[in-house]
């Protein structure tokens, strides 16, 4: 370790992690991430992935967490109750609470898809679990959760009796955690073909063995439906970075549009979007595989015009170090989209880059308005669906921005 010293502690005591002076306030305030720079010393020998007790520089108890010296997030905190250590009963109570909230929201249906565990927002940092018509897909992004995988799987199996539980990881985050996870089935049986879920009265296929991250982007559920309500009657709509057709198909079904054309760089995604359109009997939607940046520029050069455009790109940055490049990419696609819209057109523009703040995105859009000479009036500023809640003590759990604008 470079910035921590190790001192002996009583073998009977839980190993303590002691903070440097004036570093404790965020963690008394229940923020779950203790970075390496805030730690003074570790009072005892500990293995990465073990539970530890976080204390202030004045030896005051703060919380129980899990240590990983391979990560800049040196300790992830889970329990601020000294009488609630990180045992099986604790993990069960957290999972029960998360699942119960989705039940109260009416999202756990036989044919639904929803996120039932959202990491820090559910007090389970490093764990995401999504539900697809009785199947569960887990995404583990911390060593602590990985070492407790069997425990978590057993609890989920007991609480939900899922048809299957699959495991996924995210390469960049796993590297930071010093982890290697191969996607695999951990319990039950996977169906031989894609399953079907229903969202906003639309049927979608979900391939549990493939797909990006956990198989389907559930966070835009409400935004897709609301965006469709803004589409002018008889309009010509363009959906860029359309993936499996979520925004496009909502526009095709729920708005009285003439036609929507979806574009994505992924061949499998476009094939899935086409099948989803056929599955729902929508003949006013078409899809095309193309580089989205090149496609937008080509449409501008051709002088094309649209009544509504949707931009829902993948994450452009995973770090604050590359935020300038990300903002340039957002500026590029939004400038082209703005040029392509007729006066009075609707722009739906999104960012799932958590490192790009809402304010930074709005400043970028101000630049688009200035450079194009077009008035952009923000009609709605939206976030993720309620099964992706935001923790009041970990605002980093807010990542999705969705703006609906009228373009003058």
Phi, psi and omega in degrees: 000141183263330187237017178224144171251152182250127177240160182286153176218165179298131181302334182280344184269149171295137181300134181256143173248119186258133181276159172286160177303144177063027178245357191273338190306314181300330186273329166298330176278008171076024170285136191271356186249117175255111182279158183301328184292343182266357187263133177272305184202161174249121187269071179139174178271136185213148175262144176301134184097354179279154172286143179222168177248123178272129179232157178282174178295344178259019174067026178269134178298136176244304186194166170261140179211190180234133184264146172212105183282357173277348189247147172294331170279082192297320177228129172258128185264144183230323185230125177258009179257116183296340178268007181234075178290171186275074179247186184300322180296324180294309182298321178298317181295322179293318180292320177300317181297317180297314181294319181299322179298319179291327176296317179298328178282354180074026186262346182266079178251166183298329183249014187265169168234134176201159175271120182260343172223126179236071167043236185301327182295337177251015179070024182228062184307127179094007180227127171236133177230129178240146185249128178228098175048049176094352177255147179245139173237121181259138171240116182255126183231019175217150180297320181301316179290325179296318181290342178254019186301313181299320179297313181295317180298318180296319180293315179299320178298320180290321185281328189239346185046055184290156176291328176202158171229122179247155181243135174229165173220170175240115193309311184298316181290319180300322179297318179296331180271356183071033185244150169232120180231123174268128177305135183198163173275128181253340174199156178075201181228136175275142175293152182288337181234167178303145175272175180238135171238160179245128178220127180053040180064022175241144180258131180234145171273144175229120178268107184287347179264349182230211175084165180273135182055242185264015169110334182198142182272099182277341188292337182267010186312304184287326180295324179298317182289318181293318180302321180298328182291344179267352185287124181297148178300137178073016188278159174256118191243142176239128178244108185256138191063053192281346184049237185267016169098017185305302180294317183299315184287328173296319177296318182295325184268318192259356177236151181274058183271163175280314185195147172233137179241124180256142181229136176207153180279352182262121177299313178299324179295317179296319177298319178295320179297318179296318178295322178296322177297316179295320180301328182258006177065035182258110181260006178256025177228136176226160185220151186213136174274123179196157171292121189294323178295313179295322182297315180299315180297318180297322179291323176295313180299328181278352180076023180291158178223145179227159177268336178208142179225137178245130176239112179227070186285164173290175180300126180269346176207143176249007184209150175295340182294333183248025184292327179297318178295322179296315180296325175296320179293317177298318179299316183301309185287326180287326176296314179297317180297319180297319178295330183278348184271137173291157176305132184087002180289164182251128174248123172251112186233134189231157171217125174256014178277106182297334180284347175264116183284163176301319181294319179295322179294319178295322177296321176298318179293327174300319177297322177299315180299316181293317184287328182268345184070022180250138176284128176247116180248116184285116181271324177214145172238113189239167177232207183280163177297159188294347173280002172241065187292165176252127178281131179293341179254004174215079185294347175296345178287351171270115183233326188273129173241133176224117181247135175245120187233149170262132184254118182276000000 
